[in-house]
């Protein structure tokens, strides 16, 4: 699944799969000193974090 996020500062990566009711996963920038807006292989988990929440019904 590509990490092409929709809108920052928090982008729901799973929004296009909402019909599956698998929850939401957000990419959040936690380091304000980083100039780039999208994570890459070197800063995912440090400057950007993934936050997942289950769909509650």
N, CA, C, O and CB atoms as a CASP TS submission, in Angstrom:
PFRMAT TS
TARGET T0000
AUTHOR 0000-0000-0000
METHOD Language model
MODEL 1
PARENT N/A
ATOM      1  N   UNK     1       0.853  -1.169   0.000  1.00  0.00           N
ATOM      2  CA  UNK     1       0.000   0.000   0.000  1.00  0.00           C
ATOM      3  C   UNK     1       0.899   1.233   0.000  1.00  0.00           C
ATOM      4  O   UNK     1       1.730   1.392   0.895  1.00  0.00           O
ATOM      5  CB  UNK     1      -0.971  -0.002   1.226  1.00  0.00           C
ATOM      6  N   UNK     2       0.747   2.082  -0.966  1.00  0.00           N
ATOM      7  CA  UNK     2       1.561   3.299  -0.995  1.00  0.00           C
ATOM      8  C   UNK     2       1.135   4.264   0.101  1.00  0.00           C
ATOM      9  O   UNK     2      -0.046   4.357   0.437  1.00  0.00           O
ATOM     10  CB  UNK     2       1.459   3.981  -2.364  1.00  0.00           C
ATOM     11  N   UNK     3       2.088   4.967   0.644  1.00  0.00           N
ATOM     12  CA  UNK     3       1.790   5.967   1.671  1.00  0.00           C
ATOM     13  C   UNK     3       1.585   7.328   1.020  1.00  0.00           C
ATOM     14  O   UNK     3       2.317   8.279   1.296  1.00  0.00           O
ATOM     15  CB  UNK     3       2.926   6.034   2.725  1.00  0.00           C
ATOM     16  N   UNK     4       0.600   7.407   0.168  1.00  0.00           N
ATOM     17  CA  UNK     4       0.241   8.676  -0.434  1.00  0.00           C
ATOM     18  C   UNK     4      -0.880   9.265   0.394  1.00  0.00           C
ATOM     19  O   UNK     4      -2.047   8.898   0.250  1.00  0.00           O
ATOM     20  CB  UNK     4      -0.176   8.512  -1.930  1.00  0.00           C
ATOM     21  N   UNK     5      -0.513  10.160   1.239  1.00  0.00           N
ATOM     22  CA  UNK     5      -1.476  10.713   2.187  1.00  0.00           C
ATOM     23  C   UNK     5      -2.282  11.834   1.552  1.00  0.00           C
ATOM     24  O   UNK     5      -1.846  12.474   0.595  1.00  0.00           O
ATOM     25  CB  UNK     5      -0.763  11.222   3.439  1.00  0.00           C
ATOM     26  N   UNK     6      -3.448  12.052   2.098  1.00  0.00           N
ATOM     27  CA  UNK     6      -4.340  13.037   1.517  1.00  0.00           C
ATOM     28  C   UNK     6      -4.057  14.444   2.026  1.00  0.00           C
ATOM     29  O   UNK     6      -3.756  15.332   1.227  1.00  0.00           O
ATOM     30  CB  UNK     6      -5.768  12.667   1.805  1.00  0.00           C
ATOM     31  N   UNK     7      -4.142  14.663   3.282  1.00  0.00           N
ATOM     32  CA  UNK     7      -4.054  16.022   3.811  1.00  0.00           C
ATOM     33  C   UNK     7      -3.322  16.006   5.144  1.00  0.00           C
ATOM     34  O   UNK     7      -3.695  15.265   6.053  1.00  0.00           O
ATOM     35  CB  UNK     7      -5.460  16.646   3.971  1.00  0.00           C
ATOM     36  N   UNK     8      -2.293  16.814   5.260  1.00  0.00           N
ATOM     37  CA  UNK     8      -1.505  16.872   6.491  1.00  0.00           C
ATOM     38  C   UNK     8      -1.980  18.036   7.333  1.00  0.00           C
ATOM     39  O   UNK     8      -2.555  18.975   6.783  1.00  0.00           O
ATOM     40  CB  UNK     8       0.005  17.004   6.184  1.00  0.00           C
ATOM     41  N   UNK     9      -1.771  18.025   8.642  1.00  0.00           N
ATOM     42  CA  UNK     9      -0.765  17.290   9.390  1.00  0.00           C
ATOM     43  C   UNK     9      -1.112  15.838   9.699  1.00  0.00           C
ATOM     44  O   UNK     9      -0.223  15.075  10.077  1.00  0.00           O
ATOM     45  CB  UNK     9      -0.507  17.990  10.648  1.00  0.00           C
ATOM     46  N   UNK    10      -2.338  15.439   9.556  1.00  0.00           N
ATOM     47  CA  UNK    10      -2.674  14.029   9.781  1.00  0.00           C
ATOM     48  C   UNK    10      -3.439  13.536   8.556  1.00  0.00           C
ATOM     49  O   UNK    10      -4.445  14.126   8.163  1.00  0.00           O
ATOM     50  CB  UNK    10      -3.522  13.834  11.104  1.00  0.00           C
ATOM     51  N   UNK    11      -2.959  12.467   7.968  1.00  0.00           N
ATOM     52  CA  UNK    11      -3.573  11.957   6.742  1.00  0.00           C
ATOM     53  C   UNK    11      -4.024  10.524   6.967  1.00  0.00           C
ATOM     54  O   UNK    11      -3.220   9.677   7.358  1.00  0.00           O
ATOM     55  CB  UNK    11      -2.589  12.040   5.546  1.00  0.00           C
ATOM     56  N   UNK    12      -5.294  10.243   6.727  1.00  0.00           N
ATOM     57  CA  UNK    12      -5.828   8.895   6.892  1.00  0.00           C
ATOM     58  C   UNK    12      -5.457   8.067   5.661  1.00  0.00           C
ATOM     59  O   UNK    12      -6.052   8.218   4.594  1.00  0.00           O
ATOM     60  CB  UNK    12      -7.377   8.925   7.101  1.00  0.00           C
ATOM     61  N   UNK    13      -4.475   7.199   5.826  1.00  0.00           N
ATOM     62  CA  UNK    13      -3.981   6.384   4.727  1.00  0.00           C
ATOM     63  C   UNK    13      -5.030   5.361   4.286  1.00  0.00           C
ATOM     64  O   UNK    13      -5.077   4.992   3.112  1.00  0.00           O
ATOM     65  CB  UNK    13      -2.687   5.676   5.134  1.00  0.00           C
ATOM     66  N   UNK    14      -5.865   4.904   5.212  1.00  0.00           N
ATOM     67  CA  UNK    14      -6.862   3.880   4.907  1.00  0.00           C
ATOM     68  C   UNK    14      -8.214   4.451   4.489  1.00  0.00           C
ATOM     69  O   UNK    14      -9.185   3.704   4.373  1.00  0.00           O
ATOM     70  CB  UNK    14      -7.048   2.993   6.098  1.00  0.00           C
ATOM     71  N   UNK    15      -8.292   5.740   4.264  1.00  0.00           N
ATOM     72  CA  UNK    15      -9.580   6.362   3.929  1.00  0.00           C
ATOM     73  C   UNK    15     -10.206   5.742   2.683  1.00  0.00           C
ATOM     74  O   UNK    15     -11.425   5.580   2.622  1.00  0.00           O
ATOM     75  CB  UNK    15      -9.399   7.864   3.720  1.00  0.00           C
ATOM     76  N   UNK    16      -9.398   5.398   1.701  1.00  0.00           N
ATOM     77  CA  UNK    16      -9.947   4.814   0.478  1.00  0.00           C
ATOM     78  C   UNK    16     -10.509   3.413   0.691  1.00  0.00           C
ATOM     79  O   UNK    16     -11.223   2.891  -0.166  1.00  0.00           O
ATOM     80  CB  UNK    16      -8.884   4.771  -0.589  1.00  0.00           C
ATOM     81  N   UNK    17     -10.189   2.799   1.837  1.00  0.00           N
ATOM     82  CA  UNK    17     -10.696   1.466   2.172  1.00  0.00           C
ATOM     83  C   UNK    17     -11.739   1.501   3.284  1.00  0.00           C
ATOM     84  O   UNK    17     -11.949   0.490   3.954  1.00  0.00           O
ATOM     85  CB  UNK    17      -9.549   0.565   2.582  1.00  0.00           C
ATOM     86  N   UNK    18     -12.387   2.624   3.493  1.00  0.00           N
ATOM     87  CA  UNK    18     -13.333   2.773   4.601  1.00  0.00           C
ATOM     88  C   UNK    18     -14.504   1.801   4.508  1.00  0.00           C
ATOM     89  O   UNK    18     -15.084   1.440   5.532  1.00  0.00           O
ATOM     90  CB  UNK    18     -13.857   4.192   4.644  1.00  0.00           C
ATOM     91  N   UNK    19     -14.858   1.375   3.310  1.00  0.00           N
ATOM     92  CA  UNK    19     -15.962   0.422   3.134  1.00  0.00           C
ATOM     93  C   UNK    19     -15.648  -0.950   3.737  1.00  0.00           C
ATOM     94  O   UNK    19     -16.558  -1.747   3.967  1.00  0.00           O
ATOM     95  CB  UNK    19     -16.285   0.267   1.651  1.00  0.00           C
ATOM     96  N   UNK    20     -14.362  -1.231   3.993  1.00  0.00           N
ATOM     97  CA  UNK    20     -13.973  -2.511   4.602  1.00  0.00           C
ATOM     98  C   UNK    20     -14.099  -2.492   6.128  1.00  0.00           C
ATOM     99  O   UNK    20     -14.012  -3.539   6.769  1.00  0.00           O
ATOM    100  CB  UNK    20     -12.539  -2.857   4.212  1.00  0.00           C
ATOM    101  N   UNK    21     -14.300  -1.317   6.707  1.00  0.00           N
ATOM    102  CA  UNK    21     -14.437  -1.159   8.165  1.00  0.00           C
ATOM    103  C   UNK    21     -13.234  -1.733   8.905  1.00  0.00           C
ATOM    104  O   UNK    21     -13.392  -2.458   9.888  1.00  0.00           O
ATOM    105  CB  UNK    21     -15.720  -1.841   8.658  1.00  0.00           C
ATOM    106  N   UNK    22     -12.027  -1.407   8.432  1.00  0.00           N
ATOM    107  CA  UNK    22     -10.801  -1.899   9.065  1.00  0.00           C
ATOM    108  C   UNK    22     -10.133  -0.842   9.931  1.00  0.00           C
ATOM    109  O   UNK    22      -9.062  -1.077  10.489  1.00  0.00           O
ATOM    110  CB  UNK    22      -9.826  -2.378   8.008  1.00  0.00           C
ATOM    111  N   UNK    23     -10.752   0.300  10.042  1.00  0.00           N
ATOM    112  CA  UNK    23     -10.222   1.343  10.894  1.00  0.00           C
ATOM    113  C   UNK    23      -9.598   2.473  10.107  1.00  0.00           C
ATOM    114  O   UNK    23      -9.829   2.631   8.908  1.00  0.00           O
ATOM    115  CB  UNK    23      -9.219   0.772  11.833  1.00  0.00           C
ATOM    116  N   UNK    24      -8.807   3.249  10.808  1.00  0.00           N
ATOM    117  CA  UNK    24      -8.139   4.401  10.208  1.00  0.00           C
ATOM    118  C   UNK    24      -6.677   4.382  10.620  1.00  0.00           C
ATOM    119  O   UNK    24      -6.341   3.994  11.739  1.00  0.00           O
ATOM    120  CB  UNK    24      -8.821   5.736  10.634  1.00  0.00           C
ATOM    121  N   UNK    25      -5.812   4.804   9.710  1.00  0.00           N
ATOM    122  CA  UNK    25      -4.386   4.877  10.001  1.00  0.00           C
ATOM    123  C   UNK    25      -3.897   6.244   9.542  1.00  0.00           C
ATOM    124  O   UNK    25      -4.018   6.602   8.370  1.00  0.00           O
ATOM    125  CB  UNK    25      -3.590   3.715   9.300  1.00  0.00           C
ATOM    126  N   UNK    26      -3.353   6.985  10.470  1.00  0.00           N
ATOM    127  CA  UNK    26      -2.909   8.347  10.187  1.00  0.00           C
ATOM    128  C   UNK    26      -1.395   8.430  10.197  1.00  0.00           C
ATOM    129  O   UNK    26      -0.731   7.789  11.010  1.00  0.00           O
ATOM    130  CB  UNK    26      -3.496   9.328  11.201  1.00  0.00           C
ATOM    131  N   UNK    27      -0.863   9.219   9.294  1.00  0.00           N
ATOM    132  CA  UNK    27       0.555   9.557   9.267  1.00  0.00           C
ATOM    133  C   UNK    27       0.665  10.938   9.894  1.00  0.00           C
ATOM    134  O   UNK    27       0.085  11.903   9.396  1.00  0.00           O
ATOM    135  CB  UNK    27       1.155   9.523   7.794  1.00  0.00           C
ATOM    136  N   UNK    28       1.413  11.028  10.991  1.00  0.00           N
ATOM    137  CA  UNK    28       1.505  12.293  11.722  1.00  0.00           C
ATOM    138  C   UNK    28       2.966  12.720  11.812  1.00  0.00           C
ATOM    139  O   UNK    28       3.831  11.940  12.209  1.00  0.00           O
ATOM    140  CB  UNK    28       0.884  12.163  13.143  1.00  0.00           C
ATOM    141  N   UNK    29       3.219  13.941  11.445  1.00  0.00           N
ATOM    142  CA  UNK    29       4.567  14.508  11.542  1.00  0.00           C
ATOM    143  C   UNK    29       4.793  14.945  12.989  1.00  0.00           C
ATOM    144  O   UNK    29       4.056  15.786  13.503  1.00  0.00           O
ATOM    145  CB  UNK    29       4.758  15.717  10.546  1.00  0.00           C
ATOM    146  N   UNK    30       5.804  14.380  13.646  1.00  0.00           N
ATOM    147  CA  UNK    30       6.052  14.688  15.051  1.00  0.00           C
ATOM    148  C   UNK    30       7.309  15.540  15.256  1.00  0.00           C
ATOM    149  O   UNK    30       7.572  15.998  16.368  1.00  0.00           O
ATOM    150  CB  UNK    30       6.174  13.403  15.840  1.00  0.00           C
ATOM    151  N   UNK    31       8.072  15.750  14.205  1.00  0.00           N
ATOM    152  CA  UNK    31       9.274  16.565  14.296  1.00  0.00           C
ATOM    153  C   UNK    31       9.082  17.803  13.423  1.00  0.00           C
ATOM    154  O   UNK    31       9.182  17.725  12.199  1.00  0.00           O
ATOM    155  CB  UNK    31      10.541  15.757  13.862  1.00  0.00           C
ATOM    156  N   UNK    32       8.812  18.921  14.044  1.00  0.00           N
ATOM    157  CA  UNK    32       8.512  20.154  13.305  1.00  0.00           C
ATOM    158  C   UNK    32       9.717  20.714  12.561  1.00  0.00           C
ATOM    159  O   UNK    32       9.549  21.516  11.643  1.00  0.00           O
ATOM    160  CB  UNK    32       7.984  21.201  14.250  1.00  0.00           C
ATOM    161  N   UNK    33      10.929  20.309  12.937  1.00  0.00           N
ATOM    162  CA  UNK    33      12.119  20.841  12.278  1.00  0.00           C
ATOM    163  C   UNK    33      12.393  20.184  10.926  1.00  0.00           C
ATOM    164  O   UNK    33      13.246  20.660  10.177  1.00  0.00           O
ATOM    165  CB  UNK    33      13.319  20.666  13.175  1.00  0.00           C
ATOM    166  N   UNK    34      11.689  19.108  10.602  1.00  0.00           N
ATOM    167  CA  UNK    34      11.854  18.444   9.310  1.00  0.00           C
ATOM    168  C   UNK    34      11.109  19.238   8.251  1.00  0.00           C
ATOM    169  O   UNK    34       9.936  19.570   8.428  1.00  0.00           O
ATOM    170  CB  UNK    34      11.341  16.974   9.361  1.00  0.00           C
ATOM    171  N   UNK    35      11.781  19.543   7.158  1.00  0.00           N
ATOM    172  CA  UNK    35      11.198  20.374   6.104  1.00  0.00           C
ATOM    173  C   UNK    35      10.233  19.608   5.207  1.00  0.00           C
ATOM    174  O   UNK    35       9.264  20.187   4.717  1.00  0.00           O
ATOM    175  CB  UNK    35      12.293  20.973   5.263  1.00  0.00           C
ATOM    176  N   UNK    36      10.478  18.314   4.980  1.00  0.00           N
ATOM    177  CA  UNK    36       9.623  17.565   4.059  1.00  0.00           C
ATOM    178  C   UNK    36       8.268  17.266   4.677  1.00  0.00           C
ATOM    179  O   UNK    36       8.137  17.140   5.894  1.00  0.00           O
ATOM    180  CB  UNK    36      10.300  16.267   3.644  1.00  0.00           C
ATOM    181  N   UNK    37       7.269  17.154   3.821  1.00  0.00           N
ATOM    182  CA  UNK    37       5.896  16.936   4.268  1.00  0.00           C
ATOM    183  C   UNK    37       5.469  15.476   4.231  1.00  0.00           C
ATOM    184  O   UNK    37       4.469  15.113   4.852  1.00  0.00           O
ATOM    185  CB  UNK    37       4.962  17.742   3.427  1.00  0.00           C
ATOM    186  N   UNK    38       6.211  14.628   3.513  1.00  0.00           N
ATOM    187  CA  UNK    38       5.861  13.217   3.400  1.00  0.00           C
ATOM    188  C   UNK    38       6.982  12.350   3.952  1.00  0.00           C
ATOM    189  O   UNK    38       8.155  12.680   3.780  1.00  0.00           O
ATOM    190  CB  UNK    38       5.566  12.844   1.941  1.00  0.00           C
ATOM    191  N   UNK    39       6.642  11.251   4.608  1.00  0.00           N
ATOM    192  CA  UNK    39       7.674  10.373   5.142  1.00  0.00           C
ATOM    193  C   UNK    39       8.368   9.586   4.037  1.00  0.00           C
ATOM    194  O   UNK    39       7.827   9.411   2.945  1.00  0.00           O
ATOM    195  CB  UNK    39       7.076   9.420   6.161  1.00  0.00           C
ATOM    196  N   UNK    40       9.577   9.116   4.339  1.00  0.00           N
ATOM    197  CA  UNK    40      10.283   8.217   3.433  1.00  0.00           C
ATOM    198  C   UNK    40      10.867   7.067   4.262  1.00  0.00           C
ATOM    199  O   UNK    40      10.554   6.940   5.445  1.00  0.00           O
ATOM    200  CB  UNK    40      11.409   8.977   2.637  1.00  0.00           C
ATOM    201  N   UNK    41      11.683   6.259   3.669  1.00  0.00           N
ATOM    202  CA  UNK    41      12.224   5.069   4.342  1.00  0.00           C
ATOM    203  C   UNK    41      13.168   5.421   5.483  1.00  0.00           C
ATOM    204  O   UNK    41      13.421   4.579   6.345  1.00  0.00           O
ATOM    205  CB  UNK    41      12.951   4.193   3.343  1.00  0.00           C
ATOM    206  N   UNK    42      13.693   6.637   5.511  1.00  0.00           N
ATOM    207  CA  UNK    42      14.660   6.996   6.548  1.00  0.00           C
ATOM    208  C   UNK    42      14.042   7.672   7.763  1.00  0.00           C
ATOM    209  O   UNK    42      14.667   7.702   8.824  1.00  0.00           O
ATOM    210  CB  UNK    42      15.696   7.892   5.969  1.00  0.00           C
ATOM    211  N   UNK    43      12.835   8.216   7.643  1.00  0.00           N
ATOM    212  CA  UNK    43      12.285   8.954   8.785  1.00  0.00           C
ATOM    213  C   UNK    43      10.899   8.489   9.248  1.00  0.00           C
ATOM    214  O   UNK    43      10.314   9.097  10.145  1.00  0.00           O
ATOM    215  CB  UNK    43      12.213  10.399   8.439  1.00  0.00           C
ATOM    216  N   UNK    44      10.378   7.435   8.655  1.00  0.00           N
ATOM    217  CA  UNK    44       9.108   6.882   9.129  1.00  0.00           C
ATOM    218  C   UNK    44       9.379   6.146  10.436  1.00  0.00           C
ATOM    219  O   UNK    44      10.175   5.208  10.474  1.00  0.00           O
ATOM    220  CB  UNK    44       8.459   5.925   8.060  1.00  0.00           C
ATOM    221  N   UNK    45       8.729   6.565  11.481  1.00  0.00           N
ATOM    222  CA  UNK    45       8.956   5.987  12.798  1.00  0.00           C
ATOM    223  C   UNK    45       9.758   6.896  13.707  1.00  0.00           C
ATOM    224  O   UNK    45       9.782   6.694  14.921  1.00  0.00           O
ATOM    225  CB  UNK    45       9.657   4.671  12.663  1.00  0.00           C
ATOM    226  N   UNK    46      10.414   7.893  13.140  1.00  0.00           N
ATOM    227  CA  UNK    46      11.154   8.848  13.960  1.00  0.00           C
ATOM    228  C   UNK    46      10.562  10.244  13.814  1.00  0.00           C
ATOM    229  O   UNK    46      10.096  10.825  14.795  1.00  0.00           O
ATOM    230  CB  UNK    46      12.642   8.856  13.574  1.00  0.00           C
ATOM    231  N   UNK    47      10.576  10.784  12.606  1.00  0.00           N
ATOM    232  CA  UNK    47      10.021  12.114  12.354  1.00  0.00           C
ATOM    233  C   UNK    47       8.530  12.054  12.030  1.00  0.00           C
ATOM    234  O   UNK    47       7.808  13.032  12.226  1.00  0.00           O
ATOM    235  CB  UNK    47      10.771  12.787  11.211  1.00  0.00           C
ATOM    236  N   UNK    48       8.077  10.919  11.541  1.00  0.00           N
ATOM    237  CA  UNK    48       6.671  10.663  11.244  1.00  0.00           C
ATOM    238  C   UNK    48       6.278   9.360  11.927  1.00  0.00           C
ATOM    239  O   UNK    48       7.071   8.419  11.961  1.00  0.00           O
ATOM    240  CB  UNK    48       6.413  10.595   9.696  1.00  0.00           C
ATOM    241  N   UNK    49       5.079   9.292  12.463  1.00  0.00           N
ATOM    242  CA  UNK    49       4.601   8.060  13.094  1.00  0.00           C
ATOM    243  C   UNK    49       3.273   7.651  12.455  1.00  0.00           C
ATOM    244  O   UNK    49       2.542   8.483  11.918  1.00  0.00           O
ATOM    245  CB  UNK    49       4.439   8.248  14.637  1.00  0.00           C
ATOM    246  N   UNK    50       2.981   6.354  12.525  1.00  0.00           N
ATOM    247  CA  UNK    50       1.703   5.819  12.067  1.00  0.00           C
ATOM    248  C   UNK    50       0.844   5.541  13.288  1.00  0.00           C
ATOM    249  O   UNK    50       1.296   4.912  14.244  1.00  0.00           O
ATOM    250  CB  UNK    50       1.897   4.528  11.207  1.00  0.00           C
ATOM    251  N   UNK    51      -0.386   6.007  13.253  1.00  0.00           N
ATOM    252  CA  UNK    51      -1.319   5.776  14.347  1.00  0.00           C
ATOM    253  C   UNK    51      -2.536   5.086  13.751  1.00  0.00           C
ATOM    254  O   UNK    51      -3.173   5.607  12.835  1.00  0.00           O
ATOM    255  CB  UNK    51      -1.711   7.118  15.081  1.00  0.00           C
ATOM    256  N   UNK    52      -2.852   3.912  14.279  1.00  0.00           N
ATOM    257  CA  UNK    52      -3.983   3.134  13.758  1.00  0.00           C
ATOM    258  C   UNK    52      -5.059   3.028  14.806  1.00  0.00           C
ATOM    259  O   UNK    52      -4.770   2.844  15.988  1.00  0.00           O
ATOM    260  CB  UNK    52      -3.536   1.732  13.314  1.00  0.00           C
ATOM    261  N   UNK    53      -6.306   3.143  14.378  1.00  0.00           N
ATOM    262  CA  UNK    53      -7.454   2.981  15.270  1.00  0.00           C
ATOM    263  C   UNK    53      -8.454   2.055  14.623  1.00  0.00           C
ATOM    264  O   UNK    53      -8.715   2.155  13.424  1.00  0.00           O
ATOM    265  CB  UNK    53      -8.108   4.343  15.601  1.00  0.00           C
ATOM    266  N   UNK    54      -9.015   1.156  15.405  1.00  0.00           N
ATOM    267  CA  UNK    54      -9.996   0.193  14.929  1.00  0.00           C
ATOM    268  C   UNK    54     -11.349   0.861  14.730  1.00  0.00           C
ATOM    269  O   UNK    54     -11.660   1.866  15.370  1.00  0.00           O
ATOM    270  CB  UNK    54     -10.118  -0.978  15.908  1.00  0.00           C
ATOM    271  N   UNK    55     -12.142   0.294  13.841  1.00  0.00           N
ATOM    272  CA  UNK    55     -13.507   0.770  13.642  1.00  0.00           C
ATOM    273  C   UNK    55     -14.398   0.162  14.711  1.00  0.00           C
ATOM    274  O   UNK    55     -14.504  -1.059  14.817  1.00  0.00           O
ATOM    275  CB  UNK    55     -14.027   0.415  12.220  1.00  0.00           C
ATOM    276  N   UNK    56     -15.032   1.003  15.496  1.00  0.00           N
ATOM    277  CA  UNK    56     -15.910   0.544  16.566  1.00  0.00           C
ATOM    278  C   UNK    56     -17.342   0.609  16.065  1.00  0.00           C
ATOM    279  O   UNK    56     -17.800   1.638  15.569  1.00  0.00           O
ATOM    280  CB  UNK    56     -15.729   1.396  17.860  1.00  0.00           C
ATOM    281  N   UNK    57     -18.032  -0.501  16.204  1.00  0.00           N
ATOM    282  CA  UNK    57     -19.435  -0.539  15.774  1.00  0.00           C
ATOM    283  C   UNK    57     -20.316  -0.968  16.910  1.00  0.00           C
ATOM    284  O   UNK    57     -21.533  -1.061  16.747  1.00  0.00           O
ATOM    285  CB  UNK    57     -19.624  -1.479  14.583  1.00  0.00           C
TER
END
